[in-house]
């Protein structure tokens, strides 16, 4: 048995790319939803992604795709992601501002350690919980332009907040069960195949939702631009690199790292548009980044020490 440290490094590179791509999705979705309802937008995003990948995937991996479609846990994965997206879109349509909606949805990072404890039998590590709490303090500062005012606004839709918390729960289940599937099959399942099947399941559920809500709309030329960006960058690339990272990283690690996606839109506006934010936002970014970095570093060092002890005990090289 040979331990290859480059495997962990690659996993961090994969999740970093997923973070950047999903961080960009907020901008693409916001601009795209200006002229199209949420359910058709969700349908186009995943249906187009699945259609693009179908000839490529099915040509080489059709047997494994058929096998995965018979796996109940893969279906659970697709259902959890579908419900997470749907409840998030519904919550945002119920007059919950984008900044506060983002803050509520990121509660999935709190759910994951407890779901992992039940599903994966992973111990809840104190340093991880502390990092999550500190990260939320950072996120609160980042969203301070809206959050400080809105948290005291009792006219907000209670139903909208419940929808967003429910969305966070399903995202937490999605992340945990991704790790469960990889661990259960000892990483023998192809990440590309899992990624494709999940896309197909989400496309199916978004199609059903659109039909029931009778909200089919043909996108405008401008909407197509943002849809194409969302399809290639924030769906195909993001989901693919996410599944690759989950072959090595734990659900707890990934849930914490994904909080960094909230920084991406601010970074783009600073670098490209030259926009500067107040001191609260700057402090929040520093707190969030420091918390995630320190937690990941502690996790990496702990895992490295455990591997060395195991190798020494078993006599492996």
N, C-alpha and C positions, 0 to 999 in steps of 0.2 A: 504493500500500500504506500503510495507516494503522495505527500501533501504538496500541492502546487499553490503558492501564495498568489500567483497571478490570477487564479480563479476568482478570489475575493475582490481583487482590484478591478477585474472586468465587471463583476456584479455591481460595484459602486459606479463604474462608468455608465453601465446600462441604466441604472436607476436615476443617475444624474440627467441623462438624455430624456428619460420619461418625465422627470420633474420639469425640465425646460419646456418640453412639448405640451404637457398638460397645463403648465403655467400660461402658455400662449393661448390656450383654448378659451379662457375667460374673455379675451379680446375678440376672438373670432365669433364666439357665441353671441356676445353683446351686440356686435355689429350686424350679425346675420339675423337676429331676432327682431330687428327694426322693421322688417317687412314680411315676416312669416311667423305663424303660430309655433309654439314649442314642439308639439308632437310631430308635425310634418318635418320640422327641422331635424328632430332626433331620427326620424325615419330615413331621411335623405343621407344623414351622416353615416349611419351604420349599414344601410342597404347598399349604398354606393361602394363603401369599403369592402363589403362582402363580395359584391359583383366583380370588383377589380381583382381581388385575390383568388376568386374561384378557379379560373383556368390555370393559374400558377400552382395553387395548392393541390387541386384535385388530380392534376396530371402526374404528380409524384407521390402523393400521400393519401390517395383516396381510400385505401384499406384502413389506415389508422383513423381517418375522419369518420368512416362508418362505424368503427369500433368505439370511438369517443362519443358518438351520438347515442350509443346504447348505455353510456355511463351516467348514472343518476347524479353523481357529484359534479360532473361537467354541466349538466342541466341546472343544478343548483347554483353553480357559479354564474351562468348566464342570467338566471332569474334574479339573483341578488344584484348584479350590475344593472339590469333593466329597471328593477324597482328603485334602486338608488337614484338613477338618472330621472326617472319619472316623478318621484316624490320631490326631488330637488327642483325640477321645472315647475311643478304645481305650486310649491312653496313660494318660488320667486314670482309667480303670477298672482299670488294673494297679497300683493302690496308689501312684500318684505324687500327692503333695499338690498342691492347687490353686496355691499360691504358687510352688512349684518348677516346676510344669507351665507356668505363665505365663512364667516366666523362660526356660525351654527353648524354647517356641514362638516367643518374640520373637527368636530367633536368625535368623529370616527376614531381618532387617535386615542381617545380615552376608552372607547368600547373595545378596541382590538386586544389589549392585554388581558381583559377579563374573558373575552370570547376565546382567545388562545388558551387560556387556563382551562376552560371547559372542553374545547374541541381537541386541542393539540397537547394538553397536559403540560404546557409550558408554565414554569413558575413565574409569578409576577415579581419582577425585579424592581427594587426601590428606586434605583437610579433612573430607570426608564419612566416611572410615574412622576418623579421629580422633574425630569426633562420635559415631559408632556405639559405639566402645569406651568413651568417657566416659558415654554414655547407659546402657550396660549396667552400669557402675559405679553409676550412680544407681538403676537398677532393682534391683540387688543390695541396695542400702541400703534401698530401699522395701520389699522382701520380706524384710528382715532378721529379722523375727519368726519366720520358718520357715527361711529359706535357710541362715543360719549354722550351724544345728544339723543340717539335713538333708544339706548337701553332704558332711558327713563320715560320713553314715550309709550304710555299704556294703550294708545289707540292702535298699536300694531295688531295685525291679525294673529290671534292665538292659534287658529287653525293652520296658518302659514308656518308658524314656528314649529308646531307639532309635525307638519309635513317634512320640514327640513331636518328635525331631529330623527325622524323615521328614516329619512334618506341617509343620514350619517350612520345609523345602525346597519342598514343594508350594505353600505360601503365597507363597514367594519367586518361584516360577515364575508363579503367578497374577498377582501385581503386575506382573512384568516383561512378561508377554504382554498384559496390559491396555494397557500403554503401547505395545507393539509394534503391536497392532491399531489403536489410535488414530493412530499415526504412519504406518502403512502405507496407511491410507485417507484421510490428510490431514484427519482429523476430520469426514469426510463421513458416517460411520455415525452414526445416531441413538443417543445414550446410553441413552435409555429402552428402545429395542428390544434393545440389547446386554444391558442389565440384566435385562430380562424373559426373554430366551432363556437366560441363565446360571442364573436362578432355576429355570426349567423343567428344565434339565439336572441341576442339583443335586437337585431334587425327584425326578427319575427315578432317579438313582443311590441316593438314600436309600431310595426305595421298594424297589428291588432288594435292598439290604442288609438291610432289615427283613424281607423275604420269606425270604431265605436264612437269617437268624438266627432266624426264627420268633418274633419278639419283639413282635408287634403287641399294643398295650395301649390301651384307651380311657382318656383322661385324666380325672382327678378334677376336680370344679369348681374347686378351688384351682389345679390345674395349668393349667387353661384360662386363668385370669387371667394367669399368667406367660407362657403361650404367646402370648396376644393382644398383650401388651406387646412380646414378642420379635418377633412378626410385623410389627407396625406401626413400632416404633421402631428395633429393631436389625437388621431385614432390609429392609423396603421403603424406609424413609427412608435408612438407612445405606448400602445398596448403591447406591441412586440417586445420592446426593450424591457417593459415592466415584467413580462412573463420570464424573460431570460434572467433578470436579476433575482426573481423569486426561486430560482433553482439553487441559489446559494444563500441569500439573505433570509432572515426570519420575518414573520409577519409583523412582529413588534418593531424591528429595525426599519422596515419599509414604511410602516404607518407613520413613524416619526419623521423619516426623511422626506416623505411626500408633503409634509407641512411647508417645506421650503418653496413649493410652487406659488405660494402667495406673494413671494418676493419678485417673481419674474415680471409681472406687469409693471411694477414700480421701476425696476431696473431698466426696462425697455423705454419707458417714458423719460427717464433721466438721461440715458445714453443717446437716444434717437431724437427725442423732442426737446431736450434741454430743460425739462420741467424739474423743479426742485420742490421738495416737500418740507413740512415743518419738522421741528426737533423730535416730536413724538414718533413720527414715522421712522426717522433715522435710528433712534434709540431702539424701536421695536425690531427693526431689521437686524441690528447688532445682537440683541437679546435672543432672537429666534435662531439666527445662524450659529451663535456661540453654544446655545443649548443643544441643538441637533448635532453639531460637530463633537462636543464633549461626550455626549451619550454614545455616538457612533464609535468614537475613539475608545471609550471604556469597554464597549461591547467587543470591539476588534481585539483589544489587548487581552480581555478575559478569554475569548475564544482561542486566541493564539496560545495562551498559557495552558488551557485545557488540552489542546491538541498536542503540545509538547509533552505533557504529562502522560497522555494516552500512548503516544509513540514510544516514549521511554519505557512505559510499563509493558507494552506488548512486544517491544523489540522491533518495530517497523522502521523503515527508512524512507 
